[in-house]
């Protein structure tokens, strides 16, 4: 690790702590040349494997923006959307994969969204699952009705 002050190529780790509920590691370092201290934060970068085969970094805000469109006009707050984004990211990180298929992200969104708002769930699912007929919507509505009120 380069020292940000003198650019020396090495530094000594003084302290290591888990940060952001285990999503990153905070290290306190000291340069052996200039003796100045600095902090680094290390975080595992999640990748999203797109249908085209390209890999993009996972961005929680993209999840929130996609769900925000489904929640438009619904009684869903920005805090609710932020919690949903965090839940989705946590579930993806728990998979242990460095590259997650984009389809898995959509599935990870559906569960928390169904608990948040049934109408937003239906809107998001209609696009994500590519509904093509009224029967597709009827099946989804029947599924929502079968869910207990505590989960919808």
ZIVENUR-V154738 format. One record per backbone hydrogen bond with DSSP energy under -1.0 kcal/mol. CO is the residue of the C=O (numbers start at 1). NH is the residue of the N-H. E is the energy in kcal/mol with one decimal. If there is no record, write none. Layout:
BEGIN
<<CO NH E> <CO NH E>>
END
This chain:
BEGIN
<<3 7 -1.5> <8 3 -2.3> <12 30 -2.3> <15 28 -2.8> <17 26 -3.4> <19 24 -1.9> <20 23 -1.5> <24 19 -3.0> <25 42 -3.2> <26 17 -2.8> <27 40 -2.8> <28 14 -3.4> <28 15 -1.5> <29 38 -2.0> <30 12 -3.1> <31 35 -1.3> <36 31 -2.4> <38 29 -3.4> <40 27 -3.0> <42 25 -2.8> <46 58 -2.6> <47 100 -3.2> <48 56 -2.2> <49 102 -2.3> <50 53 -1.7> <54 50 -3.0> <56 48 -3.8> <59 62 -1.1> <59 63 -1.1> <60 64 -2.1> <61 65 -2.6> <62 66 -2.1> <63 67 -2.2> <64 68 -2.5> <65 69 -1.4> <67 71 -1.7> <71 74 -2.6> <74 76 -2.4> <77 81 -2.0> <78 82 -2.4> <79 83 -2.2> <80 84 -2.3> <81 85 -2.5> <82 86 -2.1> <83 87 -2.7> <84 88 -2.5> <85 89 -2.3> <86 90 -2.6> <87 91 -2.3> <88 92 -2.1> <89 93 -2.7> <90 94 -2.0> <93 96 -1.3> <98 47 -2.8> <100 49 -2.4> <101 105 -1.1> <102 106 -1.7> <103 107 -1.9> <104 108 -2.1> <105 109 -1.4> <106 110 -1.7> <107 111 -1.1> <109 113 -2.2> <110 114 -2.3> <111 115 -1.4> <112 116 -1.5> <113 117 -2.8> <117 121 -2.2> <118 122 -2.3> <119 123 -2.4> <120 124 -2.8> <121 125 -3.1> <122 126 -2.0> <123 127 -1.1> <124 128 -3.0> <125 129 -2.9> <126 131 -2.2> <133 137 -1.2> <134 138 -2.6> <135 139 -2.5> <136 140 -1.8> <137 141 -2.7> <138 142 -2.6> <139 143 -2.1> <140 144 -2.3> <141 145 -2.5> <142 146 -1.9> <143 147 -1.1> <148 151 -1.8>>
END
